[in-house]
Amino acid sequence: MGSETLPKQFIFNEKMDKDTLYGLYTDDLPYIEEIFVTTLQHFDADFGAITLAYETGNMEDLKRAVHKIKPTFGFTGLLEPQLLCKKFEDQCATPAQITDISNGYLFLKNKLLEAKDTIQSEYLRLKAFNANPL
């Protein structure tokens, strides 16, 4: 009866759907770390495209930019922001003017920034965890 050491398990932020993450990446934590850092590397440009489209009143570009960033949240286990992107995308298809979606835009913008903070935080935690697995 030797004392076997169980591998240390990473506990993801409660905002992240761990079942989605493990379903996509099994338990490949270094790969999840890579997904997070890649997401962060592209986030500002994708987010900037959303804000630029809104500020210039270009509904088609706004819809396209939100559509482009939407899968990011599925890949990082953040299902709520992904769903919000889908709902906002649908809103962009119907209003006649950009002002019709202002409240939805501001809400989405804040949720996307919160999601970025969550990804950043989890990336740093996961990076430290992966550097010290035992």
HELIX and SHEET records of a PDB file:
HELIX    1   1 LYS A   18  TYR A   25  1                                   8    
HELIX    2   2 LEU A   29  GLU A   55  1                                  27    
HELIX    3   3 MET A   59  PHE A   75  1                                  17    
HELIX    4   4 LEU A   79  ALA A   93  1                                  15    
HELIX    5   5 ILE A   98  ILE A  101  5                                   4    
HELIX    6   6 SER A  102  ALA A  131  1                                  30    
END                                                                             
